[in-house]
C-alpha cells in the first residue's frame, strides 16, 4: 500500500491515508482523513456496537441529506453498467424495506415536508413547468387506483372551505342567469332540462360521473357563450374538469338547428 500523509490526502481530496505506522491498538491500516481514526478500529467498534453505529449513520444521513443525494448521483454516473444491472434487485430490496418500516418512513416524510414546505413547493413548480406530463400521468394513475380517497379528499376540502364553495356556487348561478337570454321559449327551457337529464342517465348507465358542459364557456377569458340548448353537451367529469374554461379547438356550430 502506498504511503501518503494526511496533509497530502487532504490536498488530493482523498478520504483515507496510510502512514505505515501502527495505531494505539496495534493495527497497521489506513486512517480516515477527516477524523484520523483507524479503519480497523472503526470496523471493530461497529461490530461491537451495531445499534449505536446504525443510529449514528441514520442521524448523519438526516443531517446531510443533500450531501447523500449528491454522492448517490455521482456514484450512479461513475458506475452506470452496475447501476442498470442491479435495478430490479434494488427495487425489490427497497420495496421490502419500505413495507417493513412504512409507518416510520411516512412519519419522517411528513415531518420533512412540514419543515421544508415552501422549498418543496418551489421545486415542484419548477419541475412541473419544465415537464408537466409525468406529474399529470402520476396524478391520473393515483386517482384511478384510489377512487375512495379521492372522494374523501374532495369531501374534506369542501367541508373545510364551505363558505368559499358556497360563494363560488352562488356566483356561478348568477352567471348562468346572466348568460340565459330572455328570448328563450318554454321549449328551449325544456330542452335545457333534458340536457341535464341526459347527463344523469349516462351517469347511471356508465357508472361514471357526467357533467353538462357549455361548448363555448360562459366564463371564457376571451369570449363567453350563452346558456342555451345548442351550447350544451353531456361529457365526462374528467373531460369537463380538464377543459376548464377553454374554447373548443375547432369552431362549433353555435346556432339553433
Number of C-alpha atoms within 10 A of each C-alpha: 9 7 10 14 13 19 11 12 17 14 8 9 10 13 14 20 24 19 15 15 12 12 16 9 9 9 14 16 17 23 21 17 20 13 9 12 14 22 17 16 16 14 12 11 13 14 10 11 11 12 11 12 16 12 11 12 12 12 12 12 14 14 11 11 11 11 12 14 12 11 11 12 11 11 12 14 11 11 10 10 10 10 14 10 10 10 11 11 10 12 11 11 11 12 13 12 12 14 11 11 11 13 11 12 14 12 11 13 12 13 12 13 14 11 11 11 12 11 10 14 12 11 11 13 12 12 13 14 10 9 11 12 11 11 13 12 11 10 12 13 11 13 14 10 11 11 11 10 12 14 12 11 12 11 12 12 12 14 12 11 11 12 11 12 14 12 11 12 12 12 12 14 12 12 15 15 13 13 17 16 12 8 7 12 10 9 10 14 15 11 16 20 12 13 20 17 14 17 19 17 13 17 18 12 8 9 9 12 14 22 22 20 24 23 23 21 22 21 18 13 10 8 11 15 17 22 23 19 21 18 21 20 16 20 17 17 16 13 12 16 11 10 14 12 19 15 19 11 6 6 9 11 10 14 9 8 5
